[in-house]
Amino acid sequence: MLLKLQQIVVKPGQQMLLKEGKYIKSESSPNFPNIPIVELVNKYVQQCLTIGRSQAMRNFRDWVKNNL
């Protein structure tokens, strides 16, 4: 699964930022500095595989409502 958010590419286990035309590894997101993007993507991708996409998306929406 590959998720693009402006200049960010998040793959399970890593986050890459586009900087000066090249992707570099990053621990945080300039767009979402207080959100653990890598951990969330990993968690919800794993949930998609175990409980299904619909329930995983509901869980993610609940997380967003409760944490943002």
Contacts in CASP RR format, 6 or more apart in sequence:
PFRMAT RR
TARGET T0000
AUTHOR 0000-0000-0000
METHOD contacts of the structure
MODEL  1
MLLKLQQIVVKPGQQMLLKEGKYIKSESSPNFPNIPIVELVNKYVQQCLT
IGRSQAMRNFRDWVKNNL
1 11 0 8 1.000
1 12 0 8 1.000
1 41 0 8 1.000
1 45 0 8 1.000
1 48 0 8 1.000
2 9 0 8 1.000
2 10 0 8 1.000
2 11 0 8 1.000
3 9 0 8 1.000
3 10 0 8 1.000
3 41 0 8 1.000
4 10 0 8 1.000
5 29 0 8 1.000
5 31 0 8 1.000
5 32 0 8 1.000
5 37 0 8 1.000
6 31 0 8 1.000
7 17 0 8 1.000
7 18 0 8 1.000
7 19 0 8 1.000
7 30 0 8 1.000
7 31 0 8 1.000
8 15 0 8 1.000
8 16 0 8 1.000
8 17 0 8 1.000
8 18 0 8 1.000
8 26 0 8 1.000
8 29 0 8 1.000
8 30 0 8 1.000
8 31 0 8 1.000
8 37 0 8 1.000
9 15 0 8 1.000
9 16 0 8 1.000
9 17 0 8 1.000
9 18 0 8 1.000
9 23 0 8 1.000
10 16 0 8 1.000
10 37 0 8 1.000
10 38 0 8 1.000
10 41 0 8 1.000
11 41 0 8 1.000
12 41 0 8 1.000
12 42 0 8 1.000
12 45 0 8 1.000
13 38 0 8 1.000
13 41 0 8 1.000
13 42 0 8 1.000
14 25 0 8 1.000
14 38 0 8 1.000
15 25 0 8 1.000
15 26 0 8 1.000
15 27 0 8 1.000
15 28 0 8 1.000
15 29 0 8 1.000
15 37 0 8 1.000
15 38 0 8 1.000
16 23 0 8 1.000
16 24 0 8 1.000
16 25 0 8 1.000
16 26 0 8 1.000
17 23 0 8 1.000
17 24 0 8 1.000
17 26 0 8 1.000
17 29 0 8 1.000
17 30 0 8 1.000
27 38 0 8 1.000
29 35 0 8 1.000
29 37 0 8 1.000
35 67 0 8 1.000
35 68 0 8 1.000
40 60 0 8 1.000
40 63 0 8 1.000
44 56 0 8 1.000
44 57 0 8 1.000
44 59 0 8 1.000
44 60 0 8 1.000
47 55 0 8 1.000
47 56 0 8 1.000
47 59 0 8 1.000
48 56 0 8 1.000
END
